[in-house]
């Protein structure tokens, strides 16, 4: 009698899917690859999620609600609001540990932007991230790290634009590392607002 296949939690399946997504683009992403990474069968994933699309939508729904918890962890690790903001920027830079990895992220971004079911989750994540970044900026003003007259909404938008744009600039020019590029661009955006 063969042993029953291992049952992975949704979190383990999502983590496995994320690892595979960093290695391959949407066309090469299969339930078989995700199942192998998670240590389960593809059939088990079909039973649980219905299809690859179902699994990916469940992953996006889980991701969509993660910003408040993620930023709370950053705040706990970095009492300075600006240090927490820089730590967030460093995490964003990890999407581009190589041009290939960034290309995969951009391929999935195309789906998030064009498919309404995926976009609704992406928008929730973006709105929550904007709110958390704005909170860090207003806390940095209160802590005296940024000037008292800082326009928090304007600076939040500039920070979001710098984070996303910095990765594109790095991928195009490939000077230094993505982390160095993001750090330099965030520091440049924050510099005029420093107290």
Rosetta silent file (secondary structure, phi, psi, omega in degrees, C-alpha in Angstrom):
SEQUENCE: XXXXXXXXXXXXXXXXXXXXXXXXXXXXXXXXXXXXXXXXXXXXXXXXXXXXXXXXXXXXXXXXXXXXXXXXXXXXXXXXXXXXXXXXXXXXXXXXXXXXXXXXXXXXXXXXXXXXXXXXXXXXXXXXXXXXXXXXXXXXXXXXXXXXXXXXXXXXXXXXXXXXXXXXXXXXXXXXXXXXXXXXXXXXXXXXXXX
SCORE:     score description
SCORE:     0.000 S_00000001
   1 L     0.000  126.076 -178.962    0.000    0.000    0.000 S_00000001
   2 L   -82.200  148.150 -179.583    1.506    3.330   -1.026 S_00000001
   3 L   -67.737  153.073  177.193    1.466    6.213    1.446 S_00000001
   4 L   -66.309  142.386  177.370   -1.064    8.993    0.999 S_00000001
   5 L   -60.591  148.061  178.433    0.317   12.019   -0.795 S_00000001
   6 L   -65.027  142.231  176.376    1.384   14.880    1.449 S_00000001
   7 L  -102.652  119.783  179.192   -1.181   17.655    1.860 S_00000001
   8 L   -94.283  144.509  175.501    0.312   21.132    1.562 S_00000001
   9 L   -70.126  163.347  175.988   -1.359   24.155    3.107 S_00000001
  10 H   -57.573  -40.796 -179.212   -2.555   26.957    0.857 S_00000001
  11 H   -61.047  -40.109  178.176    0.350   29.054    2.144 S_00000001
  12 H   -67.157  -38.991  178.055    2.836   26.345    1.110 S_00000001
  13 H   -66.223  -43.606  179.451    1.229   26.072   -2.330 S_00000001
  14 H   -63.524  -41.107  178.116    1.293   29.857   -2.766 S_00000001
  15 H   -63.380  -40.637  178.007    4.945   30.006   -1.710 S_00000001
  16 H   -64.764  -42.807  178.822    5.758   27.230   -4.180 S_00000001
  17 H   -61.063  -42.875  179.777    3.842   29.042   -6.939 S_00000001
  18 H   -61.819  -42.193  178.498    5.749   32.242   -6.188 S_00000001
  19 H   -62.563  -42.546 -179.836    9.097   30.434   -6.420 S_00000001
  20 H   -67.207  -38.037 -179.773    8.146   28.882   -9.763 S_00000001
  21 H   -63.745  -26.205  176.454    6.875   32.246  -11.056 S_00000001
  22 H   -75.477  -19.908 -177.072   10.327   33.719  -10.458 S_00000001
  23 H   -96.103  -28.355 -175.689   11.820   30.979  -12.645 S_00000001
  24 L  -137.474  156.187  175.850    9.340   30.905  -15.545 S_00000001
  25 L   -83.510  177.567 -176.661    6.913   33.171  -17.322 S_00000001
  26 L   -56.453  -36.797 -177.868    3.143   32.637  -17.601 S_00000001
  27 L   -66.737  -30.202 -178.906    3.396   30.427  -20.692 S_00000001
  28 L   -94.435   -8.481 -179.461    5.699   27.963  -18.920 S_00000001
  29 L   -74.682  121.652  179.206    3.849   28.036  -15.593 S_00000001
  30 L  -129.884  158.700  174.553    1.963   24.778  -15.104 S_00000001
  31 H   -62.159  -33.401  178.197    0.136   23.108  -12.256 S_00000001
  32 H   -61.149  -43.785  178.919    2.642   20.269  -12.627 S_00000001
  33 H   -65.344  -43.670  179.939    5.582   22.582  -11.922 S_00000001
  34 H   -65.018  -43.520 -179.965    3.843   24.177   -8.968 S_00000001
  35 H   -60.732  -44.395  179.144    2.794   20.785   -7.613 S_00000001
  36 H   -61.358  -40.516  179.438    6.343   19.438   -7.895 S_00000001
  37 H   -67.411  -35.130 -178.811    7.681   22.495   -6.063 S_00000001
  38 H   -84.930  -12.437 -179.360    5.034   22.127   -3.347 S_00000001
  39 L    77.814   30.490  178.151    5.544   18.369   -3.039 S_00000001
  40 L  -130.262 -179.096  178.075    1.977   17.466   -3.994 S_00000001
  41 L   -93.477  154.893  175.774    0.248   16.134   -7.100 S_00000001
  42 H   -62.262  -35.241  177.901   -1.190   18.301   -9.860 S_00000001
  43 H   -60.513  -37.935  178.208   -4.489   16.495   -9.297 S_00000001
  44 H   -63.616  -37.118  178.855   -4.537   17.697   -5.690 S_00000001
  45 H   -70.386  -37.374  177.129   -4.165   21.271   -6.910 S_00000001
  46 H   -63.459  -42.576  178.419   -6.985   20.790   -9.434 S_00000001
  47 H   -60.558  -39.570 -175.484   -9.220   19.446   -6.662 S_00000001
  48 H   -81.336  -41.425 -171.854   -8.439   22.421   -4.445 S_00000001
  49 H  -113.847  -11.562  177.420   -8.289   25.305   -6.935 S_00000001
  50 L    89.167  -40.770 -176.549  -10.044   23.970  -10.048 S_00000001
  51 L  -168.054  174.325  174.632   -7.404   25.128  -12.531 S_00000001
  52 H   -61.154  -43.411  178.388   -4.173   27.053  -12.901 S_00000001
  53 H   -59.238  -43.274  178.835   -6.243   30.228  -13.239 S_00000001
  54 H   -61.085  -42.220  177.836   -8.121   29.371  -10.057 S_00000001
  55 H   -63.700  -45.031 -177.568   -4.864   28.848   -8.189 S_00000001
  56 H   -66.309  -37.309  176.342   -3.401   32.095   -9.518 S_00000001
  57 H   -66.679  -38.026  176.756   -6.531   34.070   -8.573 S_00000001
  58 H   -64.994  -40.155  176.713   -6.405   32.571   -5.074 S_00000001
  59 H   -61.697  -44.809  179.913   -2.745   33.558   -4.855 S_00000001
  60 H   -65.962  -37.473  178.185   -3.572   37.115   -5.949 S_00000001
  61 H   -63.731  -40.442  177.419   -6.441   37.337   -3.446 S_00000001
  62 H   -65.322  -44.349 -179.837   -4.065   36.290   -0.678 S_00000001
  63 H   -64.293  -37.805 -175.726   -1.437   38.774   -1.871 S_00000001
  64 H   -58.876  -31.894 -177.593   -4.004   41.580   -2.154 S_00000001
  65 L   -96.061   11.088 -170.155   -4.615   41.595    1.575 S_00000001
  66 L   -90.735  -15.255 -172.610   -0.998   41.322    2.663 S_00000001
  67 H   -59.000  -48.796 -178.202    0.192   44.951    2.686 S_00000001
  68 H   -58.702  -42.005  179.017   -0.901   45.947    6.220 S_00000001
  69 H   -66.653  -42.545 -179.524    0.755   42.892    7.784 S_00000001
  70 H   -62.489  -45.633  179.685    3.898   43.311    5.708 S_00000001
  71 H   -68.238  -32.827  175.835    4.270   46.980    6.629 S_00000001
  72 H   -62.533  -39.023  176.961    3.610   46.175   10.300 S_00000001
  73 H   -65.277  -39.977  177.902    6.555   43.765   10.150 S_00000001
  74 H   -63.859  -42.188  179.125    8.730   46.463    8.559 S_00000001
  75 H   -64.051  -38.876 -179.989    7.738   48.937   11.280 S_00000001
  76 H   -66.169  -35.980 -178.588    8.537   46.424   13.995 S_00000001
  77 H   -82.707  -21.884 -175.544   11.990   45.801   12.532 S_00000001
  78 L  -134.755   93.391 -178.069   12.699   49.483   11.777 S_00000001
  79 L   -59.249  -28.572  176.640   11.452   51.993   14.378 S_00000001
  80 L   -76.158  126.782  178.921   12.440   54.907   12.116 S_00000001
  81 H   -57.968  -39.927  179.272    9.678   55.530    9.538 S_00000001
  82 H   -69.382  -34.097  175.950   12.237   56.383    6.841 S_00000001
  83 H   -65.018  -39.196  177.379   14.235   53.248    7.650 S_00000001
  84 H   -65.457  -39.530  177.879   11.039   51.212    7.249 S_00000001
  85 H   -63.662  -43.101  178.597   10.364   52.947    3.920 S_00000001
  86 H   -65.641  -35.708  177.320   13.885   52.146    2.729 S_00000001
  87 H   -64.520  -38.751  175.835   13.438   48.535    3.872 S_00000001
  88 H   -62.175  -44.124  178.585   10.276   48.349    1.765 S_00000001
  89 H   -59.836  -40.450  178.412   12.221   49.711   -1.210 S_00000001
  90 H   -62.988  -38.360  177.382   14.891   47.045   -0.667 S_00000001
  91 H   -65.098  -40.263  177.621   12.194   44.362   -0.710 S_00000001
  92 H   -61.995  -37.627 -179.156   10.843   45.748   -3.981 S_00000001
  93 H   -64.185  -22.993  179.985   14.337   45.602   -5.471 S_00000001
  94 H   -65.854  -18.094  175.880   14.394   41.854   -4.835 S_00000001
  95 H   -64.096  -18.937 -176.743   11.958   41.480   -7.739 S_00000001
  96 H  -119.470   50.347  176.394   14.936   42.248   -9.936 S_00000001
  97 L   -68.102  -15.226  171.654   17.623   39.959   -8.592 S_00000001
  98 L  -155.338  157.489  176.108   18.303   39.373  -12.294 S_00000001
  99 H   -57.577  -34.124  179.733   16.925   40.825  -15.546 S_00000001
 100 H   -64.451  -45.080  179.672   15.291   37.431  -16.174 S_00000001
 101 H   -62.627  -44.161  178.234   13.413   37.490  -12.852 S_00000001
 102 H   -61.729  -39.955  178.297   12.206   41.032  -13.495 S_00000001
 103 H   -60.472  -39.439  177.343   11.052   39.986  -16.977 S_00000001
 104 H   -64.272  -44.067  178.324    8.966   37.214  -15.415 S_00000001
 105 H   -59.297  -40.551 -179.894    7.411   39.694  -12.963 S_00000001
 106 H   -67.693  -33.739  177.078    6.560   42.003  -15.853 S_00000001
 107 H   -63.658  -42.892  177.723    4.942   39.130  -17.759 S_00000001
 108 H   -70.174  -32.564  177.404    2.642   38.442  -14.823 S_00000001
 109 H   -60.883  -36.632  177.605    2.015   42.180  -14.450 S_00000001
 110 H   -57.990  -41.341  178.382    0.577   42.194  -17.989 S_00000001
 111 H   -65.593  -44.893 -179.174   -2.033   39.689  -16.836 S_00000001
 112 H   -60.312  -32.939 -177.718   -2.759   41.722  -13.697 S_00000001
 113 H   -82.839  -28.831 -172.552   -3.313   44.846  -15.806 S_00000001
 114 H  -103.643  -22.683 -179.429   -5.436   43.321  -18.575 S_00000001
 115 L   -96.712  117.215 -175.858   -7.547   40.652  -16.845 S_00000001
 116 H   -57.733  -35.109 -179.747  -10.303   42.285  -14.739 S_00000001
 117 H   -65.822  -39.486  177.725  -10.387   39.421  -12.216 S_00000001
 118 H   -74.868  -39.024 -176.248   -6.660   39.763  -11.535 S_00000001
 119 H   -62.440  -35.829 -179.365   -6.720   43.553  -11.697 S_00000001
 120 H   -60.438  -37.072  177.344   -9.240   43.890   -8.888 S_00000001
 121 H   -72.118  -40.548  178.801   -6.787   42.136   -6.545 S_00000001
 122 H   -61.573  -40.065 -178.529   -3.841   44.140   -7.843 S_00000001
 123 H   -65.877  -41.463  176.723   -5.727   47.387   -7.258 S_00000001
 124 H   -58.235  -46.346  179.399   -6.520   46.454   -3.642 S_00000001
 125 H   -60.989  -43.569 -178.837   -2.822   45.742   -3.072 S_00000001
 126 H   -66.050  -41.409  178.690   -1.798   49.037   -4.698 S_00000001
 127 H   -65.120  -42.889  178.329   -4.293   51.071   -2.673 S_00000001
 128 H   -64.942  -40.680  179.197   -3.214   49.423    0.584 S_00000001
 129 H   -64.269  -43.650  177.850    0.453   49.934   -0.293 S_00000001
 130 H   -59.532  -44.292  179.759   -0.164   53.604   -1.073 S_00000001
 131 H   -62.445  -40.820 -179.697   -1.952   54.057    2.260 S_00000001
 132 H   -69.158  -39.494  176.989    0.895   52.352    4.146 S_00000001
 133 H   -65.263  -40.903  178.193    3.572   54.412    2.376 S_00000001
 134 H   -62.129  -40.572  178.761    1.631   57.598    3.111 S_00000001
 135 H   -62.461  -42.372  176.790    1.437   56.588    6.759 S_00000001
 136 H   -60.682  -40.426 -179.227    5.206   56.070    6.874 S_00000001
 137 H   -67.679  -44.171  178.449    5.705   59.505    5.332 S_00000001
 138 H   -65.975  -35.053  176.113    3.341   61.250    7.769 S_00000001
 139 H   -67.409  -35.144  177.960    5.040   59.406   10.648 S_00000001
 140 H   -67.798  -34.221  174.681    8.421   60.559    9.321 S_00000001
 141 H   -65.531  -47.208 -179.432    7.132   64.148    9.373 S_00000001
 142 H   -62.221  -32.692 -179.016    5.894   63.700   12.954 S_00000001
 143 L   -83.624   -2.773  179.660    9.254   62.185   13.945 S_00000001
 144 L    81.318   11.613  177.960   11.148   65.124   12.464 S_00000001
 145 L   -81.443  -27.378  177.357   12.768   63.016    9.730 S_00000001
 146 E  -122.424  155.625 -177.626   10.973   64.958    7.002 S_00000001
 147 L   -59.907  147.497 -176.549   10.136   68.669    6.832 S_00000001
 148 L   -63.023  -28.257 -178.260    6.942   69.784    8.551 S_00000001
 149 L   -92.980   16.561  179.586    5.511   71.211    5.312 S_00000001
 150 L   -61.793  131.096  174.017    5.928   67.948    3.368 S_00000001
 151 L   -83.755  101.170 -173.098    2.967   67.198    1.092 S_00000001
 152 H   -62.155  -37.869 -179.874    2.432   63.558    2.084 S_00000001
 153 H   -66.480  -44.642 -179.862    0.184   62.751   -0.881 S_00000001
 154 H   -64.601  -44.398 -179.123    2.620   64.187   -3.411 S_00000001
 155 H   -67.801  -36.438  176.984    5.641   62.503   -1.847 S_00000001
 156 H   -60.190  -45.227  178.427    3.818   59.170   -1.622 S_00000001
 157 H   -62.273  -42.121 -179.731    3.080   59.317   -5.341 S_00000001
 158 H   -64.917  -38.793  178.726    6.694   60.253   -6.093 S_00000001
 159 H   -65.066  -44.550  179.301    7.986   57.357   -3.974 S_00000001
 160 H   -62.754  -41.754  179.469    5.709   54.871   -5.752 S_00000001
 161 H   -65.856  -40.918  179.755    6.763   56.205   -9.149 S_00000001
 162 H   -64.589  -42.384 -179.778   10.438   56.086   -8.184 S_00000001
 163 H   -60.553  -48.757 -178.160   10.198   52.502   -6.941 S_00000001
 164 H   -70.694  -43.916 -178.765    8.568   51.219  -10.095 S_00000001
 165 H   -66.600  -34.978 -178.042   10.575   53.367  -12.482 S_00000001
 166 H   -60.356  -39.547  179.557   13.885   52.560  -10.837 S_00000001
 167 H   -65.567  -38.356  177.653   13.539   48.875  -11.666 S_00000001
 168 H   -65.741  -44.126  179.554   12.876   49.675  -15.337 S_00000001
 169 H   -61.346  -45.092  179.430   15.875   52.004  -15.510 S_00000001
 170 H   -61.220  -45.191 -177.877   18.090   49.380  -13.886 S_00000001
 171 H   -62.124  -32.438 -179.899   16.830   46.635  -16.229 S_00000001
 172 H   -77.479  -48.875 -175.208   17.588   48.833  -19.228 S_00000001
 173 H   -87.575  -31.281 -179.953   20.986   50.202  -18.206 S_00000001
 174 L    52.371   47.329  175.111   22.135   47.347  -15.919 S_00000001
 175 L  -102.801  121.226 -176.631   24.518   49.579  -14.010 S_00000001
 176 L    70.034 -153.701  178.840   25.249   48.244  -10.536 S_00000001
 177 L  -106.073  163.840  176.560   22.546   46.201   -8.842 S_00000001
 178 H   -61.201  -39.141 -179.459   18.796   46.725   -8.726 S_00000001
 179 H   -62.542  -42.239  178.441   19.074   47.323   -4.973 S_00000001
 180 H   -64.388  -40.562  179.847   21.653   50.079   -5.516 S_00000001
 181 H   -63.710  -48.107 -179.315   19.485   51.664   -8.197 S_00000001
 182 H   -63.117  -45.099 -179.190   16.349   51.636   -6.043 S_00000001
 183 H   -60.205  -45.408 -179.820   18.207   52.951   -2.996 S_00000001
 184 H   -63.127  -41.930 -178.027   19.745   55.837   -4.966 S_00000001
 185 H   -69.702  -39.791  177.540   16.422   56.793   -6.549 S_00000001
 186 H   -65.641  -43.368  178.136   14.497   56.705   -3.270 S_00000001
 187 H   -61.419  -38.286  179.023   17.178   58.780   -1.559 S_00000001
 188 H   -65.607  -38.944  178.975   17.020   61.303   -4.430 S_00000001
 189 H   -68.735  -38.903 -177.081   13.233   61.597   -4.103 S_00000001
 190 H   -77.876  -26.773 -171.363   13.396   62.005   -0.321 S_00000001
 191 H   -51.025  -46.683 -178.280   16.365   64.408   -0.237 S_00000001
 192 L   -66.878  -16.208 -177.195   14.453   67.676   -0.823 S_00000001
 193 L   -98.931   -5.675 -176.615   12.032   66.770    1.965 S_00000001
 194 E   -63.135  139.562 -179.116   14.587   65.868    4.609 S_00000001
 195 L   -72.833    0.000    0.000   14.295   67.927    7.781 S_00000001
